[in-house]
Amino acid sequence: MPAEVQPILESVRATVRAAVPEAQERISYGMPAYFLGRALVYFGAFKKHIGFYPPVRAESLMPLVARYAGPKGNLQFPLSEPMPHALITEIVQARVDETRPLPPGTA
């Protein structure tokens, strides 16, 4: 990645790590990815934005992520704006809740 984008990627990485320190960090689909049993989030740099995957499903976050919605619901954080670190933290925490298995006997 270009030198000017590397600190932005590192800040996103640090935000994800702080939100879920127990997650395993890997490279998957050629991007940094975080797993906690299964995939939580992926992100990568593009020409004009940081892509953040997978699509957000938490209804409570929909109004907050609407302005960043890209194709197929994935998020695009413009490089021309400050990274929304608090929102990234909320997304990661929601993904932890979504991917956590339900206790036995609940559905």
Secondary structure as UniProt FT lines:
FT   TURN            3..5
FT   HELIX           6..19
FT   TURN            21..22
FT   STRAND          24..28
FT   TURN            29..30
FT   STRAND          31..35
FT   STRAND          39..45
FT   STRAND          49..53
FT   HELIX           59..61
FT   HELIX           62..65
FT   HELIX           66..68
FT   HELIX           71..73
FT   STRAND          75..78
FT   TURN            79..80
FT   HELIX           85..99
FT   TURN            104..105
//
